[in-house]
Amino acid sequence: MRSSKPQPSWSLGLAAALVLVSAALCRAQFAELAARVPDGANAVFIIDVDQIMRSPLATNQGWSTKQQAMYEAGLLMLPPEASQVLAATKLDFETMRPEWQVFLMNLKREPAMSQLAERYNGTLDRVGRNAVVVLPGESYFAQLGPRMGGFGEPANRQDVARWMKRIETASLAGLSPYLQVAKQFAQQNAHLIVAIDVEDVLGVEEVKARLAAFESLKGIDLDKASQALASIRGLTLGLTVTDRRNGALRVDFNEDISVIRDVAKPLLLEALGNQGMMINEFRDWNVQVSEKQVRLTGTLEDGGTRRLLSFLDTPPSLQLAEDQPAAEPTPESLVRLASQQYFRSSSSLLRALRNDKQYRQTMGQISVFFRNYARRIDRLPILNVDPELVSFGRWVSTSLREGQIAVTEAAGRSRVGQMEVS
């Protein structure tokens, strides 16, 4: 006779084993991507797209069925073919512009390089063992393995070739110690990590000159504050997606920051705003200050998530031609369909730029937005698009860049004026 006592379910053990295997595979995949990061990176985005798409929020809102449509409309920054992404860049912290950047992606299938070149009016090349497509706008896409690709800029052939040789010989230096810690967080449980290594970027006197204009530091001893804040190591933002987006932003220091304990949150928000990196939800996040760390925690909504991802460039879609909807086999129909898609995508981007006014409250924010949206328009596929429409798109992106330059110069004059007054 069987006992009525509940028996352990073998299926639960199998499920647990599958979770552990999946986590181990994810760790290995991010390690492979990190091993290919060019030397000198001071900022990384690490995104586990597959894990995000399996979250309750993504399932309930049907994200997987909308991925391609959102990407083609310019509202999604990551191509649907990517399963894990590690984006690395070397930022110029004065202008917040990248000297170089690269997207390393684990892909769901083999990239079709010749079709990618045709779709984006690029040039197919071979650098060593690797197929490379040189894309308009001084960018490139390189095949780094059977299901691994790298999108980056600038498209300097010599630099790209030397980077690939160092991948083959395993002679790259790897991520900095601060960014290595961020990678470990991504390997553990965070679905999205943004980390910026700013150690030794500014000296004490330069920090003091910049802090003189901060409203949040009125009444604070600037000498002590400058000494503490100049010891900054970096910033890390982690995001985990469940039925909502749970975030934690931390700023790490080498020295005791007790002097700014009471103003840590407004100081952090003011600094992020000045650099064009502010996200409005941060204002409602809870703050904790320890001896060498400031930490904010809270949730991120759709607008804040889009703002966060807007700091990324948009890699090209690797969608294969045979996956595209069948079209009438006439030159006129091909031009019509491609032009309609190009117009819808560029219009969606401009609407998003107009609608995100709440995130453009400082000159730094305006400059970053103009630059990022100009690049995203340049990334739209132009195969079979009417030439006049392509020219219009180029005019729009050029106008945004001119606006970005004007705003950046105005912000520079403003900072100089503030420092001279101080």
C-alpha positions as CSV (number, residue, x, y, z in Angstrom):
1,M,0.0,0.0,0.0
2,R,1.4,3.5,-1.0
3,S,1.9,6.0,1.7
4,S,-0.2,9.2,1.5
5,K,2.8,11.3,2.5
6,P,3.8,13.6,-0.4
7,Q,6.8,12.4,-2.2
8,P,9.6,14.6,-3.6
9,S,9.0,15.4,-7.2
10,W,11.8,14.4,-9.6
11,S,10.6,17.2,-11.9
12,L,11.4,19.8,-9.3
13,G,15.0,18.5,-9.1
14,L,15.2,18.6,-12.9
15,A,13.9,22.1,-13.0
16,A,16.5,23.2,-10.4
17,A,19.2,21.5,-12.3
18,L,18.1,23.2,-15.5
19,V,18.2,26.6,-13.8
20,L,21.8,25.9,-12.5
21,V,22.9,24.7,-16.0
22,S,21.4,27.8,-17.6
23,A,23.1,30.1,-15.1
24,A,26.4,28.3,-15.7
25,L,26.0,28.7,-19.5
26,C,25.2,32.4,-19.0
27,R,28.4,32.9,-16.9
28,A,30.5,31.2,-19.6
29,Q,28.9,33.2,-22.4
30,F,29.6,36.6,-20.7
31,A,33.1,35.4,-19.9
32,E,33.7,34.7,-23.6
33,L,32.4,38.2,-24.5
34,A,34.5,39.9,-21.8
35,A,37.6,38.2,-23.1
36,R,37.2,40.0,-26.4
37,V,36.8,43.5,-25.1
38,P,39.5,45.9,-26.6
39,D,42.0,47.3,-24.1
40,G,41.3,50.6,-22.5
41,A,37.5,50.4,-21.9
42,N,36.2,52.5,-19.1
43,A,32.5,51.8,-19.4
44,V,30.4,48.6,-20.0
45,F,26.8,47.7,-20.6
46,I,26.0,44.0,-19.9
47,I,22.6,42.8,-20.9
48,D,21.2,39.3,-20.7
49,V,18.4,39.6,-23.3
50,D,17.3,36.0,-23.0
51,Q,16.7,36.2,-19.2
52,I,14.9,39.5,-19.6
53,M,12.6,38.0,-22.2
54,R,11.7,35.1,-19.9
55,S,10.8,37.5,-17.0
56,P,7.2,37.7,-15.8
57,L,7.0,41.4,-17.0
58,A,8.2,40.5,-20.5
59,T,5.8,37.5,-20.7
60,N,2.8,39.4,-19.5
61,Q,3.4,42.2,-21.9
62,G,4.3,40.0,-24.9
63,W,7.7,41.5,-25.5
64,S,9.0,38.6,-27.5
65,T,6.3,39.0,-30.2
66,K,7.0,42.7,-30.5
67,Q,10.8,42.7,-30.6
68,Q,11.3,43.0,-34.3
69,A,8.5,45.5,-34.9
70,M,9.8,47.7,-32.0
71,Y,13.4,47.5,-33.4
72,E,12.3,48.3,-36.9
73,A,10.4,51.3,-35.5
74,G,13.6,52.5,-33.8
75,L,12.1,52.0,-30.3
76,L,14.3,49.0,-29.3
77,M,18.1,49.5,-29.1
78,L,19.1,45.8,-29.3
79,P,18.6,43.6,-32.4
80,P,16.2,40.7,-31.7
81,E,18.9,38.3,-32.9
82,A,21.1,39.0,-29.8
83,S,20.8,36.7,-26.7
84,Q,23.5,38.3,-24.6
85,V,25.2,41.7,-25.1
86,L,28.4,43.2,-23.7
87,A,28.9,46.8,-25.0
88,A,32.2,48.4,-24.1
89,T,33.5,51.9,-24.7
90,K,36.2,54.3,-23.9
91,L,34.5,57.5,-22.9
92,D,36.0,61.0,-23.1
93,F,34.6,62.2,-19.8
94,E,34.9,65.9,-20.7
95,T,32.5,65.6,-23.7
96,M,30.9,62.3,-22.7
97,R,31.6,61.1,-26.3
98,P,33.2,57.7,-27.0
99,E,36.7,57.5,-28.5
100,W,35.6,54.0,-29.6
101,Q,32.9,51.5,-28.8
102,V,32.1,47.9,-29.5
103,F,29.0,45.7,-29.1
104,L,29.9,42.1,-28.5
105,M,26.9,39.8,-29.0
106,N,26.0,36.2,-28.6
107,L,23.6,35.5,-31.5
108,K,20.7,33.1,-31.9
109,R,22.0,32.2,-35.4
110,E,24.9,32.7,-37.8
111,P,25.1,36.2,-39.2
112,A,24.5,36.6,-43.0
113,M,27.4,39.0,-43.7
114,S,26.7,39.5,-47.5
115,Q,23.1,40.2,-46.9
116,L,24.0,42.6,-44.1
117,A,26.3,44.5,-46.4
118,E,23.6,44.7,-49.1
119,R,20.8,45.9,-46.7
120,Y,22.9,48.7,-45.2
121,N,24.8,49.7,-48.3
122,G,28.0,48.5,-46.7
123,T,31.2,46.9,-48.0
124,L,32.1,43.2,-47.4
125,D,35.7,42.7,-46.3
126,R,37.9,40.1,-44.7
127,V,40.3,40.9,-41.8
128,G,42.4,37.9,-41.1
129,R,40.1,35.0,-40.5
130,N,37.0,37.2,-39.9
131,A,34.4,38.5,-42.3
132,V,33.8,42.2,-41.7
133,V,31.1,44.6,-43.1
134,V,32.1,48.2,-43.2
135,L,28.9,50.2,-42.7
136,P,28.0,53.8,-43.5
137,G,28.9,56.2,-40.7
138,E,32.3,54.8,-40.0
139,S,31.1,51.7,-38.2
140,Y,31.6,48.0,-38.8
141,F,30.2,44.6,-38.0
142,A,32.6,41.7,-37.6
143,Q,31.9,38.0,-37.3
144,L,33.9,36.7,-34.3
145,G,32.6,33.2,-34.2
146,P,29.8,30.9,-35.4
147,R,27.2,32.7,-33.4
148,M,29.1,35.7,-32.1
149,G,29.4,39.2,-33.6
150,G,30.9,42.5,-32.9
151,F,29.6,45.9,-34.0
152,G,31.8,48.9,-33.4
153,E,33.2,52.3,-34.4
154,P,35.2,53.9,-35.7
155,A,35.9,51.6,-38.6
156,N,39.7,52.0,-38.6
157,R,40.8,48.8,-40.4
158,Q,44.3,48.7,-38.8
159,D,42.9,49.0,-35.3
160,V,40.3,46.4,-36.0
161,A,42.8,44.0,-37.4
162,R,45.2,44.4,-34.4
163,W,42.3,43.9,-32.0
164,M,41.3,40.7,-33.8
165,K,44.9,39.4,-33.7
166,R,45.0,40.0,-30.0
167,I,41.7,38.0,-29.6
168,E,43.3,35.1,-31.5
169,T,46.5,35.2,-29.3
170,A,44.5,35.8,-26.1
171,S,46.7,38.7,-25.3
172,L,44.1,41.3,-24.4
173,A,44.5,42.9,-21.0
174,G,40.9,42.4,-20.0
175,L,38.5,44.7,-18.1
176,S,39.7,47.0,-15.3
177,P,39.3,45.7,-11.7
178,Y,36.2,47.9,-11.2
179,L,34.5,46.7,-14.4
180,Q,35.4,43.1,-13.6
181,V,33.3,43.4,-10.4
182,A,30.4,44.6,-12.6
183,K,30.8,41.6,-14.9
184,Q,30.6,39.3,-11.8
185,F,27.3,40.9,-10.8
186,A,25.9,40.3,-14.3
187,Q,27.0,36.7,-14.1
188,Q,25.2,36.2,-10.8
189,N,21.7,37.5,-11.1
190,A,21.4,41.0,-12.6
191,H,19.8,41.2,-16.0
192,L,21.3,44.5,-17.0
193,I,24.5,46.2,-15.6
194,V,25.9,49.6,-16.5
195,A,29.3,50.3,-15.0
196,I,31.6,53.3,-15.5
197,D,35.2,53.4,-14.2
198,V,36.2,57.0,-13.3
199,E,39.1,56.3,-11.0
200,D,41.9,58.9,-11.4
201,V,39.9,61.0,-13.9
202,L,40.0,64.2,-11.9
203,G,42.4,65.6,-9.3
204,V,41.3,67.2,-6.1
205,E,41.8,70.8,-7.3
206,E,39.7,70.2,-10.5
207,V,37.0,68.5,-8.5
208,K,37.0,71.5,-6.1
209,A,36.6,74.0,-9.1
210,R,33.7,72.0,-10.4
211,L,31.9,71.6,-7.1
212,A,31.9,75.4,-6.5
213,A,28.9,75.7,-8.8
214,F,26.9,72.9,-7.1
215,E,23.7,74.1,-5.4
216,S,23.6,70.9,-3.3
217,L,26.9,71.7,-1.6
218,K,26.0,75.1,-0.2
219,G,27.3,75.2,3.4
220,I,29.5,72.1,3.0
221,D,33.3,72.4,3.5
222,L,34.5,72.2,-0.2
223,D,38.1,71.3,0.8
224,K,37.0,68.1,2.6
225,A,34.3,67.3,0.1
226,S,36.7,67.7,-2.8
227,Q,39.2,65.4,-1.1
228,A,36.6,62.7,-0.6
229,L,34.9,63.0,-4.0
230,A,38.2,62.9,-5.9
231,S,38.6,59.4,-4.6
232,I,35.7,58.1,-6.6
233,R,36.2,54.7,-8.2
234,G,33.1,54.4,-10.4
235,L,29.3,54.1,-10.8
236,T,27.4,50.8,-11.2
237,L,23.7,50.5,-12.1
238,G,22.1,47.1,-11.9
239,L,18.6,46.2,-13.1
240,T,16.7,43.0,-12.4
241,V,13.4,42.3,-14.2
242,T,10.6,40.4,-12.4
243,D,7.1,41.6,-12.6
244,R,8.7,45.1,-12.6
245,R,12.1,46.6,-13.1
246,N,14.1,46.7,-9.8
247,G,17.2,48.9,-9.9
248,A,20.1,49.8,-7.7
249,L,22.6,52.5,-8.4
250,R,25.8,52.7,-6.4
251,V,28.8,55.1,-6.4
252,D,32.0,53.7,-4.9
253,F,34.9,55.7,-3.4
254,N,38.3,54.9,-2.0
255,E,38.1,57.3,0.9
256,D,35.5,58.1,3.6
257,I,32.7,60.3,2.3
258,S,31.0,61.1,5.6
259,V,31.4,64.8,4.9
260,I,28.7,64.7,2.1
261,R,26.4,62.1,3.9
262,D,23.5,64.6,4.4
263,V,23.6,65.8,0.8
264,A,24.7,62.6,-1.0
265,K,21.5,62.1,-2.9
266,P,20.9,65.7,-4.2
267,L,24.6,65.9,-5.0
268,L,24.5,62.7,-7.0
269,L,21.4,63.8,-8.9
270,E,22.9,67.2,-9.7
271,A,26.1,65.5,-11.0
272,L,24.2,63.1,-13.2
273,G,22.1,65.9,-14.6
274,N,25.2,68.0,-15.5
275,Q,26.6,65.0,-17.4
276,G,23.4,64.3,-19.3
277,M,22.9,61.0,-17.5
278,M,19.9,61.8,-15.3
279,I,16.9,59.5,-15.1
280,N,13.9,61.1,-13.5
281,E,12.9,58.0,-11.4
282,F,16.1,58.4,-9.4
283,R,14.5,61.3,-7.6
284,D,12.1,58.8,-5.9
285,W,14.7,56.2,-5.1
286,N,15.7,55.4,-1.6
287,V,19.3,56.4,-0.5
288,Q,21.8,54.7,1.7
289,V,25.2,56.1,2.5
290,S,28.0,54.1,4.0
291,E,31.6,55.0,4.7
292,K,32.7,54.6,1.0
293,Q,29.5,54.2,-1.0
294,V,26.3,56.0,-2.0
295,R,23.5,53.6,-3.0
296,L,20.1,54.4,-4.5
297,T,17.4,51.7,-4.9
298,G,13.9,51.8,-6.6
299,T,12.0,50.8,-9.7
300,L,12.3,52.0,-13.3
301,E,9.4,52.6,-15.6
302,D,9.2,52.5,-19.4
303,G,10.4,56.0,-19.9
304,G,13.4,55.6,-17.5
305,T,14.4,52.3,-19.1
306,R,14.2,53.8,-22.6
307,R,16.3,56.7,-21.3
308,L,18.9,54.3,-19.9
309,L,19.2,52.3,-23.1
310,S,19.4,55.5,-25.2
311,F,23.0,55.9,-24.0
312,L,23.7,52.9,-26.3
313,D,24.2,53.1,-30.0
314,T,22.0,50.8,-32.1
315,P,23.7,47.9,-33.8
316,P,22.3,46.9,-37.2
317,S,19.6,44.2,-37.4
318,L,21.0,40.9,-38.6
319,Q,17.6,39.7,-39.8
320,L,18.0,37.4,-42.8
321,A,16.4,38.3,-46.1
322,E,14.3,35.1,-46.2
323,D,12.7,36.1,-42.9
324,Q,11.3,39.2,-44.4
325,P,7.7,39.3,-45.5
326,A,7.3,38.4,-49.2
327,A,6.9,41.4,-51.5
328,E,5.8,41.8,-55.1
329,P,8.9,41.1,-57.3
330,T,9.0,44.5,-58.9
331,P,11.5,47.3,-58.4
332,E,8.7,49.7,-57.6
333,S,7.2,47.6,-54.9
334,L,10.6,47.0,-53.3
335,V,11.3,50.8,-53.2
336,R,7.8,51.5,-51.8
337,L,8.0,48.9,-49.0
338,A,11.5,49.9,-48.0
339,S,10.7,53.6,-48.1
340,Q,7.6,53.2,-46.0
341,Q,9.6,51.3,-43.3
342,Y,12.4,53.9,-43.4
343,F,9.8,56.7,-43.0
344,R,8.0,54.9,-40.2
345,S,11.2,54.3,-38.3
346,S,12.6,57.8,-38.7
347,S,9.2,59.3,-37.7
348,S,9.1,57.0,-34.6
349,L,12.5,58.2,-33.5
350,L,11.6,61.9,-33.9
351,R,8.4,61.4,-32.0
352,A,10.4,59.7,-29.2
353,L,12.8,62.6,-29.2
354,R,10.0,65.1,-28.8
355,N,8.1,63.0,-26.2
356,D,11.2,62.6,-23.9
357,K,11.4,66.3,-23.1
358,Q,11.2,65.5,-19.4
359,Y,14.6,63.9,-19.6
360,R,16.2,66.9,-21.4
361,Q,16.4,69.5,-18.6
362,T,20.1,70.4,-18.8
363,M,22.5,71.2,-21.7
364,G,24.3,67.9,-21.1
365,Q,21.1,65.9,-21.4
366,I,20.1,67.8,-24.6
367,S,23.6,67.1,-26.1
368,V,23.5,63.4,-25.4
369,F,19.9,63.0,-26.7
370,F,20.7,64.8,-30.0
371,R,23.8,62.7,-30.6
372,N,22.2,59.4,-29.8
373,Y,19.1,60.0,-32.0
374,A,21.3,61.2,-34.9
375,R,23.2,58.0,-34.7
376,R,20.1,55.9,-34.6
377,I,18.7,57.5,-37.7
378,D,22.0,56.9,-39.4
379,R,21.7,53.2,-38.5
380,L,18.4,52.6,-40.3
381,P,18.6,50.2,-43.3
382,I,18.6,52.0,-46.6
383,L,18.4,49.1,-49.1
384,N,15.9,50.0,-51.8
385,V,14.9,53.2,-50.0
386,D,14.1,56.2,-52.2
387,P,17.2,58.3,-52.5
388,E,15.4,61.5,-51.7
389,L,14.1,60.0,-48.5
390,V,17.6,58.8,-47.5
391,S,18.8,62.4,-48.2
392,F,16.1,63.7,-45.9
393,G,17.2,61.3,-43.2
394,R,20.8,62.4,-43.5
395,W,19.7,66.1,-43.3
396,V,17.8,65.3,-40.1
397,S,20.7,63.5,-38.5
398,T,23.1,66.3,-39.6
399,S,20.8,68.9,-38.1
400,L,20.7,67.0,-34.8
401,R,24.5,66.9,-34.7
402,E,24.8,70.6,-35.4
403,G,22.4,71.2,-32.5
404,Q,24.5,68.9,-30.3
405,I,27.7,70.8,-31.2
406,A,26.0,74.2,-30.4
407,V,24.7,72.9,-27.1
408,T,28.0,71.4,-26.1
409,E,29.8,74.6,-26.9
410,A,27.3,76.7,-24.9
411,A,27.6,74.3,-22.0
412,G,31.4,74.7,-22.1
413,R,31.2,78.5,-22.1
414,S,28.8,78.3,-19.1
415,R,31.2,76.1,-17.1
416,V,34.1,78.4,-17.9
417,G,32.1,81.3,-16.7
418,Q,31.1,79.6,-13.5
419,M,34.7,78.7,-12.7
420,E,36.0,82.2,-13.4
421,V,33.3,83.6,-11.1
422,S,34.4,81.1,-8.4
